[in-house]
Amino acid sequence: MINARAESDWRLAVLRSLVTSQACPGCTVERASVDAVQTQLVAARKQVDSLIAQPLEQRDHDAVLSAVNQMIAVIPNFGLLANATSAGVVRGNPNALNCILIARLTAQLREQAGLLGSTFTAALTAHRPLNETELFAQERAKGRIDELRSLIAARVEHTPVGAAIYQRLTSVYYDNGMSYMSRVRAMALHPEGANLTAADLAAEYVPTMQPIVQFRDYVLDLAKTEVKGHRNDSLMLLVASVIGTAVVFSTFCCVCVLPAAVRATVY
């Protein structure tokens, strides 16, 4: 978690420097979005820290859900920031449009992949079966993941994307990661719940999401090559906001899953 926080802090620092620089004199919406993200992130981290400080057996189910949901609530402000900055990039660089759209779709895929994992946290922590609310949330996340998969695939067909890195996303996350989550879901429907901890799930599932991040960064690099001169400032702002969505949400797997020995080391 300390690494995820350090990276998100660095990304936010980059965002702030860009929206307050002379290159972005009219970035009122962008500045407000960065301020909102920072305020929400501080509050969400305090709640997570308070929860982690408690012994595992004392962590209340509702408190776990609240901590996860408060982290999730940070995400929409990155979307506002990306929407505010993308138009300027596209107007001057139409060839970069497809790459930027793929990158944003892939960032949303990472968000939904994290959301899917978070729906298991409370049930695994409490050693109980999934409830109807969690099952519905899982179906919604899986439906969005399927939709994003189709949207990304359709755009990849018209973009010079390397086959190997896209195939790795397909095989590692879509095939292995989603299959693993289906197996966990089946186990978590038993009356006694899944014989699995949230830390076990994170250790198995989180690595399957790494190709999503790698593919997103690869496509962003392609977009950068299409943007020259003064447009670089606009692209940097858009890139930082796209990446920020996944970076902030990457902390979900740390909520209430770190063993006591690890927590003592990290915190």
C-alpha positions, 0 to 999 in steps of 0.5 A: 500500500505504501508504494501505491500511495507514493505513486498516486501522490506523485501522479497528483503532484504532476497533475497539480503542476500542470494545471497551475502552470502557464501552459494551462491558464484556463484550467479552472475545471482541472484545478477543481478536480485535482483539489476534489481528488486530494480532499477525498483521498485524504479522507479515504486513507484515514478511514483505511488506516483506522480499519487496518489498525484494528485486529482482523476479527474486530473489523466490522462488515459495514466499516469494510464496505465503507472503506472500499466505497470511499476509495471508489468514490475518488475515481469519477473526478479523474474522468472529469479531468480527462474529459476537460483536457481531451478535446484540445489534444484531439483537435490538433492531433486527430491521429492520436484520438484512437490511442487516447480513447483506447487508453481511457477505455483500458483505464476504465477496465482496470477500474472495473477489474478492481471493483470486481475484486472489491465486491468479495472483500467484506464476505471473505473478511467475515467468512460468510457467503456473498449477499444479494447486493454483492452478487448484483455488484459483481454482475454489473462489474462483469457486464461492464468488463465485457463491454469494455473488452468489446470496445477496446477490441474494436478500436485495436483493429484500427490501431497499430498495436503490438499483437503480443502485448494485447494478447497478453492482456487477453490471456492473463486477465480475460482468461486467467483472471476472470476464470479465477474470479468465477471459481471464487464466486462459486465457492463464496456462494456456499453457506459457510462462504469461501475457504479463502481470505481476502489476502489470498484473493489479492495474491492470486487476482491482482497480478492478473491485472498487471497486463491491463496497466502495461497495455494502457501505458503502451498505448499512451506511449503510442499517443505521445509519438503523435503529439508534438510541440505545444500540444505535449502539455495538454497530452501530459495532463490527459495522460496523468488523469488517465493513469491516475484512475487506475493508480488510486484504485490499485489500493483496493486490494490492500484494504483489510487484507494485509497480515499483521506482520506486513502491516507492522512493517508497512505502517 
